[in-house]
Amino acid sequence: MGKNSIEHDHIPASCRERKAKRATTAAVAGTFVEYYDFSVYGYVAATLATVFFPGQDPAVGLLSTILIFGSAFVVRPLGAIFFGRIGDRKGRRVSLIACITCMGAAAGLTGLLPGYAQIGIWAPILLLILRLLQGFSTGAEFGGAITYIREWAPPRRRAFYISFASAAGNVGKALAAGTTALVASLMPSEAMLNWGWRIPFLLAVPLGILVLVLRLRVEDSPEFIANNRARDHAHRPVRDLFATHRAALAKSILIAVVQNIGTYIGTVFVAVYLSSVLGFSKATSSTIVLVAVLLAAGLIVAAGQLGTRLGGKRLLLWSYSAYIVLILPSFLLMNQGSIGLAILGLALSMVPYALCQAGTHTTVPELFPVDVRHTAVAFAYSIGAIIGGGGGPYLATWLIDATGSPLIPAFMLVIAGALGMIVVSLTVRPTSPNEAHIHTNPHPARPADTASTEAGSR
């Protein structure tokens, strides 16, 4: 294939590496804050139900609050297209700046929002609007971040650099859980209801400003800049994506669905599972999940390092094999009624989860050329989040109730692993870490687009 990557010979290697690390830091910090902002709502949902739906039955109020929480998923594909188009036309950096500004503003305004007692029906309406705004920005943040990191990182270390974004998301969720738990433990319930719930949201403002400063100080990715200069035709990333890269988009969505089933069943639904199905207290369940999520952050980075040796496809196949082999034993351990065994079981399930996170986020960006990469990656992840993240926990809850089997989530994860193995084995071209960047040659003849289309059709 010749020389396939964009090599900036006039930039010393040491200088480029420093810039790559700064760019990665800016992207990772934003992902951390984005996941924190997005997750806080869920951890204070019970309090929000009382503040914004005080006249309803407590159960109905909580369901209304959760419905607003879920509404953010619906608009994620719209945000992916909107911000992804900006990223593919104006630059990854511009899109990432816009995403973090939108998310930080929405979270901060939520923390300042009057309750139902102050403004009546407008309170839940405004809460819904701000939650939709959060979902809109989340639709493109992570896809934009890993696209930006991928285009800056040294080709042989892309999996490792990208893994920090995945790990940061877990740490962000953990901070959201820890912050809300700390605030609730330090003040009376009445104070928490009156104003304490606002603190985690308002913390998003200084965090967002810090990330904004970091992102304003970095350059756009060298691949995007070179491709933009070489472009000799009108650039319509959304149209080009759906017209030319449908096969690659379809397989990316399927890979993202499997990854999101693992994420939302393995790190979100499992908290409800431990308390509602297995009988652990809510505090104990939250603690077990918090420990597992923090462990997963470290495992994801280790999996990224492994990916630099294996390549994205083999890393994904390893992760799917691990789901098939390890998940049932991990859930059997959790079902023994012991806190220690529950921690051990959930920790075991974090191994395939971490491998899948690193493998997915390394593989999917390689399926698309520079022209449409931001839009494509963000859109695929958004659809995957709706199907796997929104549908997975709901289906697990329904099946447990219908069958009475506490192992339903394990069976679902095994099936997801088998589905992922079939999709990746049959449709994704094997790549080594050394050739994983073949789709980005920006010369006017545009062999990169041809290569990507061919790879996406295999």
GIKASUL-V651123 format. One record per residue. RES is the residue in one letter. PHI is phi in whole degrees, 0 to 359 (* if undefined). NEAR is the number of other C-alpha atoms within 12 Angstrom. D_CENTER is the distance of its C-alpha to the mean C-alpha in whole Angstrom. Layout:
BEGIN
RES;PHI;NEAR;D_CENTER + RES;PHI;NEAR;D_CENTER
END
This chain:
BEGIN
M;*;14;33 + G;80;11;34 + K;273;17;32 + N;258;23;29 + S;269;33;27 + I;272;30;27 + E;259;23;29 + H;264;18;31 + D;296;12;34 + H;281;10;35 + I;259;15;32 + P;304;12;33 + A;302;15;31 + S;295;13;31 + C;292;15;30 + R;296;23;27 + E;296;21;25 + R;298;19;26 + K;295;26;24 + A;297;33;21 + K;292;32;21 + R;295;28;21 + A;296;39;18 + T;297;42;16 + T;300;34;17 + A;296;41;16 + A;290;54;13 + V;295;42;12 + A;300;40;13 + G;294;54;12 + T;297;49;8 + F;302;39;10 + V;292;45;12 + E;299;51;9 + Y;293;41;8 + Y;299;41;11 + D;302;53;13 + F;291;50;11 + S;275;38;11 + V;306;40;15 + Y;307;44;16 + G;296;33;16 + Y;283;35;18 + V;247;38;20 + A;302;32;21 + A;297;30;24 + T;291;32;25 + L;299;41;24 + A;300;35;26 + T;286;32;29 + V;288;37;29 + F;255;39;28 + F;226;33;30 + P;289;27;33 + G;274;18;35 + Q;265;17;33 + D;304;13;34 + P;309;20;31 + A;293;17;29 + V;293;18;29 + G;298;24;28 + L;293;26;25 + L;298;22;24 + S;296;29;24 + T;294;35;22 + I;292;29;19 + L;298;24;20 + I;295;33;19 + F;303;35;16 + G;289;30;15 + S;299;25;17 + A;297;38;13 + F;291;37;12 + V;296;31;15 + V;268;32;15 + R;301;41;11 + P;298;38;13 + L;295;30;16 + G;296;41;14 + A;299;43;12 + I;290;41;16 + F;296;32;17 + F;285;45;16 + G;297;51;15 + R;297;37;19 + I;299;33;19 + G;297;45;18 + D;279;46;20 + R;260;31;23 + K;258;29;23 + G;131;38;21 + R;298;50;17 + R;299;44;18 + V;298;34;20 + S;296;43;16 + L;294;54;14 + I;296;41;17 + A;295;33;17 + C;297;44;14 + I;291;54;14 + T;294;36;18 + C;296;37;17 + M;294;47;14 + G;298;42;17 + A;296;32;20 + A;295;37;18 + A;294;44;18 + G;298;34;21 + L;293;30;23 + T;299;41;22 + G;293;32;23 + L;260;26;26 + L;291;33;27 + P;296;24;30 + G;273;30;30 + Y;299;24;32 + A;295;18;35 + Q;269;15;35 + I;232;17;34 + G;66;19;34 + I;298;19;32 + W;294;18;31 + A;297;28;29 + P;293;32;26 + I;295;23;27 + L;293;25;25 + L;299;41;23 + L;297;32;21 + I;299;24;22 + L;292;35;20 + R;293;44;17 + L;297;33;17 + L;295;37;17 + Q;298;46;13 + G;297;43;12 + F;299;38;13 + S;285;48;12 + T;296;54;8 + G;304;49;9 + A;241;53;10 + E;300;56;8 + F;291;52;6 + G;300;53;8 + G;293;58;11 + A;295;55;10 + I;286;54;10 + T;296;53;13 + Y;297;53;15 + I;296;50;14 + R;301;50;15 + E;277;52;18 + W;259;44;20 + A;291;40;19 + P;302;34;23 + P;309;35;22 + R;285;30;23 + R;241;36;20 + R;299;46;17 + A;301;52;16 + F;292;41;16 + Y;298;44;15 + I;295;53;12 + S;300;48;12 + F;293;46;12 + A;294;46;9 + S;298;52;7 + A;296;39;10 + A;298;40;10 + G;299;42;7 + N;296;44;9 + V;294;36;12 + G;298;34;11 + K;296;39;11 + A;295;37;14 + L;297;34;15 + A;299;37;15 + A;294;37;17 + G;293;28;19 + T;295;32;20 + T;294;35;21 + A;295;26;23 + L;295;20;25 + V;299;27;26 + A;295;28;27 + S;281;16;29 + L;265;15;31 + M;223;18;32 + P;299;15;34 + S;300;17;32 + E;294;15;34 + A;292;17;33 + M;299;26;29 + L;290;25;30 + N;283;26;32 + W;212;27;30 + G;297;30;28 + W;296;42;25 + R;285;34;24 + I;301;33;24 + P;300;40;20 + F;292;44;20 + L;292;32;22 + L;298;31;21 + A;295;42;18 + V;293;31;21 + P;296;22;22 + L;297;32;18 + G;295;37;17 + I;296;26;21 + L;300;24;21 + V;295;35;17 + L;301;35;19 + V;299;22;22 + L;299;26;20 + R;286;34;19 + L;289;25;22 + R;264;19;24 + V;254;30;22 + E;268;31;23 + D;286;38;22 + S;292;40;21 + P;297;36;24 + E;294;40;23 + F;296;36;22 + I;299;30;26 + A;295;24;28 + N;295;37;27 + N;294;30;27 + R;291;19;31 + A;277;21;32 + R;296;22;31 + D;238;14;34 + H;211;15;33 + A;297;12;31 + H;250;23;27 + R;232;23;25 + P;299;34;22 + V;293;33;21 + R;298;19;25 + D;297;26;24 + L;299;37;21 + F;282;21;22 + A;272;16;26 + T;245;26;26 + H;238;35;22 + R;295;26;22 + A;296;27;22 + A;296;40;19 + L;294;42;17 + A;298;31;18 + K;291;40;18 + S;296;41;14 + I;296;36;13 + L;297;36;15 + I;298;51;13 + A;292;47;10 + V;298;38;12 + V;300;49;13 + Q;299;49;10 + N;286;39;8 + I;298;46;12 + G;297;51;12 + T;291;39;9 + Y;279;37;10 + I;279;43;14 + G;281;47;14 + T;232;42;12 + V;245;35;13 + F;298;33;16 + V;299;44;17 + A;294;36;18 + V;293;29;20 + Y;300;40;22 + L;296;39;23 + S;274;25;25 + S;279;19;26 + V;264;28;27 + L;265;28;28 + G;87;22;29 + F;287;28;28 + S;293;19;28 + K;297;21;25 + A;295;21;25 + T;295;24;25 + S;299;33;22 + S;297;33;20 + T;294;28;22 + I;299;37;21 + V;293;42;17 + L;299;34;17 + V;298;31;19 + A;294;35;17 + V;294;43;14 + L;293;31;15 + L;299;30;17 + A;299;40;14 + A;301;36;13 + G;292;32;16 + L;295;33;16 + I;296;42;13 + V;296;37;15 + A;297;29;18 + A;295;44;16 + G;297;41;16 + Q;297;30;19 + L;297;33;20 + G;296;43;18 + T;293;35;21 + R;263;26;24 + L;270;33;23 + G;90;39;21 + G;296;49;17 + K;296;41;19 + R;294;32;21 + L;296;42;18 + L;296;47;17 + L;297;36;20 + W;300;35;20 + S;295;45;17 + Y;293;41;18 + S;298;30;22 + A;294;32;21 + Y;300;42;19 + I;295;30;23 + V;273;24;25 + L;262;29;23 + I;293;39;21 + L;298;29;25 + P;300;26;26 + S;294;33;24 + F;287;40;24 + L;296;28;28 + L;296;28;28 + M;296;38;26 + N;274;30;28 + Q;276;21;31 + G;84;21;31 + S;255;20;31 + I;298;26;28 + G;299;20;29 + L;290;20;28 + A;295;36;25 + I;297;35;24 + L;298;27;25 + G;297;33;23 + L;292;44;20 + A;298;35;20 + L;298;31;21 + S;289;45;18 + M;287;41;16 + V;294;38;17 + P;296;42;16 + Y;300;52;13 + A;294;47;13 + L;299;49;14 + C;291;54;12 + Q;301;53;9 + A;296;49;11 + G;293;48;13 + T;298;54;11 + H;285;51;9 + T;275;54;13 + T;280;50;15 + V;301;50;13 + P;299;50;14 + E;286;48;17 + L;278;53;18 + F;229;48;19 + P;283;44;21 + V;303;54;21 + D;304;50;22 + V;237;53;19 + R;299;52;16 + H;299;53;14 + T;299;50;15 + A;296;53;15 + V;296;55;11 + A;297;52;10 + F;293;48;12 + A;300;52;11 + Y;294;49;8 + S;293;45;9 + I;294;40;12 + G;300;38;10 + A;292;40;8 + I;294;34;12 + I;286;30;14 + G;281;35;12 + G;281;34;10 + G;278;33;13 + G;278;27;16 + G;301;37;15 + P;299;35;16 + Y;297;26;19 + L;295;25;21 + A;298;35;21 + T;298;27;22 + W;296;17;25 + L;291;20;26 + I;298;23;26 + D;293;18;29 + A;285;12;30 + T;257;14;31 + G;77;14;31 + S;269;21;29 + P;283;30;27 + L;263;30;26 + I;305;31;24 + P;302;46;20 + A;296;40;22 + F;298;31;23 + M;296;34;20 + L;291;44;18 + V;295;35;21 + I;297;25;21 + A;299;37;18 + G;298;41;18 + A;295;26;22 + L;298;28;20 + G;299;41;18 + M;297;32;21 + I;296;22;23 + V;299;29;21 + V;290;41;20 + S;298;25;24 + L;270;18;25 + T;238;25;23 + V;259;37;21 + R;291;30;24 + P;296;26;24 + T;226;28;23 + S;266;27;24 + P;303;31;23 + N;283;23;26 + E;245;27;25 + A;284;40;22 + H;243;42;22 + I;282;37;25 + H;258;40;23 + T;227;44;24 + N;292;36;28 + P;265;32;28 + H;288;25;32 + P;304;18;34 + A;292;16;34 + R;59;25;31 + P;298;24;31 + A;299;35;27 + D;295;32;26 + T;296;25;29 + A;298;30;27 + S;294;38;24 + T;295;31;25 + E;296;24;27 + A;296;31;25 + G;289;34;23 + S;264;23;26 + R;282;20;26
END
